[in-house]
Amino acid sequence: MSNDLLAWREQFPILSRTTYLISNSLGAMPGGVREALGTYADDWGTEGVRSWETRGWFTLPVEVGDRIAPLLGAPPGSVSTHVNVTLASAVVASCFDFSGERNRIVCSALNFPSIIYLYRQQERRGAKLHLVDSPDGVHVPLEDLLDAIDERTALVPISHVIFKSAFIQDVEAVVRRAHEVGAKVVLDVYQSAGAVPLDVTGWDVDFAVGGTLKWLCGGPGVAYLYVKPELADTLEPALTGWMSHTNPFAFDPSPIDRNSGAWRFMNGTPAIPALRACCPGLEIINEAGVEAIRANSIRQTRRLIDAADAHGWTVNTPRDDALRGGTVSIMVLDCEKVSSELLGRDILIDFRPGAGIRLSPHFYNSDEEIDHAVATIAELVGG
């Protein structure tokens, strides 16, 4: 079957020598990143401190947010950038007072652990964390999640796509229930942005967090925070800093005069090299189109599932295309050892306890690479 997206393949140097099926963890680096980082070095080397003004360093955090916004279905000016998702989520948590009766935080036990660690620490501020368990390690029953959200709930942090299993949760149902009782939803789109179409505006999501590290091929050091525009200026994050001041260069020690929109949720000095480095990937994903990427992803992940079934391996990923993100988790005999052997053969995948070998084809991967990975697994397990 023809895959027009493979025209982008030559933009990613590692693909010429490696079977790269690990975009759920770190997307392949676009060749343009070298030039982007070279530009950063040139700016610093020639302009020095003037680069904040002459090379646009100061406004870059929100400009990058505006490049991310279309991939989320968000309007311009609603996305701020941060160093990682945990910090972006901490900014959200700092907007809320958990000392009263509305102090419950409801989230899935399958959320990425860093997020659970963060929200558990809010118990020191009066919050009560309620984790909704999974019966199978693949999904959390929607009815259990909805039943846990009540009038005591302040925040509902959920993953759009669960990192271990690639299960897609019903965002709209969770948002409806949360809003019925006055709670806010914090949607983690790290495992979906760039691989699954998003519409945070249409879904009426209050907050969304994610990063450029994975499917957006942007590298580490850039995360983002979307805040619903109607909500943004009503919030006062306690985790703040000089970048969120209306006049940061006044260096006024008086109580902060908060900026509006995305700027309101900024804090300290941004990581300019990382912001520069993420731009080539964002440009490619925006141009390739997430709808086309998603269609190809469904086809290739189905190919992986069919191959696993043919070999009799356990698949810890939803079989329904509508419920599956971009990853297929396969459990085989001596799974962790097989994973190590694959890495040794330059087939880049990863292993997660309880999930197995995670294979994550992206738009730049060929069907032949998928078949090669499957054939190698079969060779290693002897069938």
C-alpha positions in Angstrom: 0.0 0.0 0.0 1.3 3.4 -0.9 2.2 5.8 2.0 2.6 9.4 0.8 3.8 10.3 4.3 7.1 8.5 3.6 8.1 11.5 1.6 9.0 13.0 4.9 11.3 10.1 5.8 14.5 11.8 4.4 14.1 14.6 6.9 15.0 12.3 9.8 18.6 11.1 9.6 18.4 8.3 12.1 16.0 6.4 9.9 18.7 5.6 7.3 20.5 3.3 9.8 18.0 2.4 12.5 14.6 0.7 12.8 13.1 3.5 14.8 9.8 2.3 16.5 10.0 4.3 19.7 8.3 7.6 18.9 6.1 7.1 22.0 9.2 7.8 24.0 11.3 10.1 21.9 10.5 11.1 18.4 13.1 10.9 15.7 15.1 14.1 15.3 14.4 16.2 12.2 17.6 17.2 10.4 16.5 20.8 10.7 17.3 20.8 14.4 21.0 21.1 13.7 20.4 24.4 11.9 18.0 25.6 14.6 20.5 25.0 17.3 23.2 26.5 15.1 21.1 29.7 14.8 20.7 29.8 18.6 24.5 29.5 19.0 25.1 32.2 16.4 22.6 34.5 18.1 24.2 34.1 21.5 27.7 34.3 20.0 27.1 37.5 17.9 24.3 39.3 19.7 24.9 38.2 23.3 22.3 39.5 25.7 20.7 41.6 23.0 19.3 38.4 21.6 16.4 38.6 24.0 15.2 41.6 22.0 16.9 41.4 18.6 16.5 37.6 18.1 13.1 37.3 19.7 14.1 35.2 22.6 11.8 36.9 25.0 8.6 36.2 23.0 9.7 32.8 21.8 7.9 30.8 24.6 4.4 32.0 23.6 5.3 32.0 19.8 6.1 28.3 20.2 2.8 27.9 22.1 1.0 29.3 19.1 2.7 26.7 16.8 1.5 24.0 19.1 -2.0 25.4 19.5 -3.4 24.2 16.1 -2.3 20.6 16.9 -4.5 20.8 20.0 -7.5 22.5 18.5 -6.7 25.6 20.6 -6.8 29.3 19.7 -3.7 31.5 19.5 -2.6 33.0 22.8 -3.9 30.1 24.9 -0.8 27.9 25.2 2.2 28.6 27.4 5.5 26.6 27.3 7.3 25.0 30.2 10.3 22.7 30.8 8.2 19.5 31.4 4.7 18.3 31.9 5.1 17.8 35.7 5.9 21.5 36.0 3.1 22.5 33.7 0.7 20.4 35.8 2.1 22.0 39.0 1.2 25.4 37.6 -2.4 24.2 37.2 -2.5 22.7 40.7 -1.1 25.9 42.2 -4.2 27.8 41.0 -6.5 25.9 43.4 -7.2 26.0 47.1 -7.7 22.6 48.6 -8.4 23.7 52.1 -12.2 23.7 51.7 -14.8 21.0 51.1 -14.1 20.9 47.3 -10.7 19.3 47.8 -10.9 16.0 45.8 -8.5 15.1 43.0 -9.8 12.2 40.9 -7.5 10.5 38.4 -6.8 7.2 36.9 -4.3 4.8 38.4 -2.9 4.4 34.9 -1.9 8.1 34.6 1.8 8.6 34.1 3.4 8.1 37.6 5.1 11.6 37.6 1.6 13.2 37.5 0.3 10.9 40.3 3.3 11.8 42.4 2.6 15.5 41.9 -1.1 15.3 42.8 -0.4 13.1 45.8 1.8 15.9 47.1 -1.2 18.2 47.0 -2.5 16.3 50.0 0.0 18.4 52.0 -2.2 21.4 51.0 -5.5 19.7 52.0 -6.3 17.8 48.8 -7.7 14.2 48.9 -6.4 12.1 46.0 -8.7 9.4 44.7 -7.2 6.9 42.2 -9.6 4.9 40.0 -8.2 1.4 39.6 -7.8 -0.6 36.4 -9.0 -4.2 36.2 -6.6 -5.2 33.5 -3.8 -2.7 33.3 -5.1 -1.5 29.9 -8.0 0.8 30.7 -10.0 2.3 33.5 -13.8 1.6 33.2 -15.4 4.9 32.2 -18.4 4.3 34.6 -15.9 3.9 37.5 -14.2 7.2 36.6 -17.5 9.0 36.2 -18.9 7.7 39.5 -15.8 8.9 41.3 -16.3 12.5 40.2 -18.7 14.3 42.6 -19.4 17.7 44.2 -16.3 17.4 46.3 -14.1 17.2 43.2 -11.9 20.1 42.3 -9.7 18.5 39.6 -9.8 15.5 37.2 -6.4 14.9 35.7 -6.7 12.2 33.0 -4.6 11.0 30.1 -6.1 11.1 26.7 -4.0 8.1 25.6 -2.8 5.9 28.4 1.0 5.6 28.2 1.3 1.8 28.8 -1.5 0.5 26.7 -2.4 3.3 24.2 -6.0 3.1 25.3 -7.9 6.3 24.3 -10.2 7.6 27.1 -13.5 9.2 26.5 -12.6 12.8 27.1 -16.0 14.3 26.3 -17.8 12.1 28.8 -15.3 12.9 31.5 -15.6 16.7 30.8 -19.4 16.6 30.9 -19.5 14.8 34.2 -16.8 17.1 35.7 -18.6 20.2 34.6 -21.9 18.9 35.9 -20.5 19.0 39.5 -18.2 22.1 39.0 -14.9 20.3 38.7 -12.1 21.1 36.1 -10.4 18.6 33.8 -6.7 18.6 33.2 -6.1 16.5 30.0 -2.7 15.0 29.5 -2.2 14.8 25.7 1.5 13.8 25.7 0.7 10.4 24.1 -1.8 11.8 21.6 -0.7 15.2 20.3 0.9 14.6 16.9 -0.5 11.1 16.5 -4.3 11.5 17.3 -6.4 14.5 16.3 -7.3 16.8 19.2 -10.0 19.4 19.8 -9.6 20.8 23.3 -12.0 23.7 22.3 -14.7 21.5 21.0 -14.3 19.1 24.0 -14.6 22.1 26.4 -11.4 21.0 28.2 -10.3 23.3 31.0 -6.6 22.6 30.9 -4.3 20.4 28.6 -0.7 19.5 29.2 1.8 17.7 26.9 5.3 18.0 25.5 7.2 18.0 22.2 9.4 15.1 23.2 7.4 12.3 21.6 5.1 12.3 18.6 5.8 16.0 17.9 9.5 15.2 17.2 10.6 18.2 19.2 13.0 16.8 21.7 13.2 17.3 25.5 12.9 20.5 27.4 9.6 21.8 26.0 6.2 21.1 27.5 3.1 23.1 27.1 0.0 24.2 29.0 -3.3 25.1 27.4 -5.8 27.0 29.5 -9.4 27.6 28.3 -9.5 31.3 27.4 -12.7 32.0 29.4 -11.0 30.5 32.4 -7.5 31.9 32.1 -7.9 35.4 33.6 -9.9 34.2 36.6 -6.9 32.1 37.8 -4.0 33.1 40.0 -1.2 30.5 39.9 0.9 30.4 43.0 3.7 28.9 40.9 4.6 31.9 39.0 7.6 34.2 38.2 8.9 37.3 36.5 7.9 36.1 33.0 4.2 36.3 33.9 4.4 40.0 35.1 2.8 42.6 32.8 6.1 44.5 33.0 8.8 42.0 33.9 11.7 44.4 33.3 10.3 46.8 36.0 11.8 44.3 38.5 9.2 45.5 41.0 9.1 43.5 44.3 5.5 44.6 44.9 2.7 41.9 44.6 2.7 40.6 41.0 0.7 42.4 38.4 -0.4 39.4 36.4 -0.4 39.3 32.6 -3.2 37.8 30.6 -3.6 34.8 28.4 -0.7 32.3 28.0 1.7 34.8 29.6 -0.2 34.5 32.9 0.9 30.9 33.4 4.6 31.5 32.7 7.2 31.5 35.5 11.0 31.8 35.2 13.4 32.2 32.4 12.6 29.8 29.5 14.9 27.3 27.9 15.7 29.0 24.6 17.8 26.2 23.0 15.0 23.6 23.6 12.4 26.0 22.2 14.5 26.5 19.1 15.1 22.8 18.7 11.4 21.9 18.8 10.4 24.1 15.9 11.4 21.9 12.9 9.3 19.0 14.3 6.3 21.2 14.9 6.6 22.6 11.3 6.7 19.1 9.8 3.8 17.7 11.9 1.6 20.7 11.1 2.4 20.4 7.4 2.0 16.6 7.2 -1.3 16.8 9.0 -2.4 14.9 12.1 -5.5 13.5 10.3 -3.2 11.8 7.7 -0.8 10.7 10.4 -3.7 9.1 12.4 -5.1 7.2 9.4 -1.6 5.7 8.7 -1.1 5.0 12.4 -4.4 3.0 12.6 -3.3 1.0 9.6 0.2 0.2 10.9 -0.8 -0.5 14.4 -3.5 -2.9 13.1 -0.7 -4.6 11.0 1.3 -5.1 14.2 -1.7 -6.6 16.1 -2.5 -8.9 13.2 1.1 -10.1 13.2 1.1 -10.6 16.9 -2.1 -12.7 16.7 -0.5 -14.8 13.9 2.3 -15.6 16.3 0.1 -16.2 19.3 1.5 -13.3 21.3 -0.5 -11.4 24.0 -1.5 -7.9 22.9 -2.0 -5.4 25.8 -3.5 -2.7 23.6 -7.1 -2.1 22.5 -8.0 -3.9 19.2 -10.7 -1.3 18.4 -9.1 1.3 16.1 -11.2 4.1 17.8 -9.8 3.2 21.2 -6.1 2.7 20.3 -3.4 5.4 20.1 -0.1 5.0 18.2 1.5 2.2 20.2 1.0 -1.6 20.3 2.2 -3.4 23.5 3.1 -7.0 23.0 3.9 -9.6 25.7 6.1 -12.5 24.7 8.2 -15.1 26.6 11.2 -13.5 28.3 9.9 -10.1 27.2 12.5 -7.9 28.9 15.3 -10.0 27.6 13.9 -9.9 24.0 13.6 -6.1 24.3 17.3 -5.9 25.2 18.1 -8.1 22.2 16.1 -5.9 19.9 17.9 -2.8 21.1 21.2 -4.6 20.5 20.1 -5.2 16.9 19.4 -1.5 16.4 15.6 -2.0 16.5 14.6 0.8 18.9 11.5 -0.1 21.0 11.0 0.0 24.8 9.8 -2.3 27.5 7.3 -1.5 30.3 6.4 -3.8 33.2 2.9 -5.1 32.8 2.7 -3.9 29.2 5.6 -5.7 27.4 7.4 -4.5 24.3 6.0 -1.2 23.1 6.2 -0.6 19.3 5.3 2.8 18.1 5.4 3.4 14.3 5.1 7.0 13.3 4.4 8.6 9.9 8.0 8.2 8.8 8.1 4.4 9.3 7.7 2.0 6.5 5.6 -1.3 6.7 8.9 -3.1 6.0 10.4 -1.8 9.2 7.3 -3.1 11.1 7.6 -6.5 9.5 11.4 -6.6 10.2 10.7 -5.9 13.9 8.1 -8.6 14.1 10.3 -11.1 12.3 13.1 -10.4 14.7 10.9 -10.9 17.8 9.7 -14.2 16.3 13.3 -15.3 15.8 14.2 -14.4 19.3 11.3 -16.2 21.0 11.5 -19.1 18.6 8.2 -18.9 16.8 
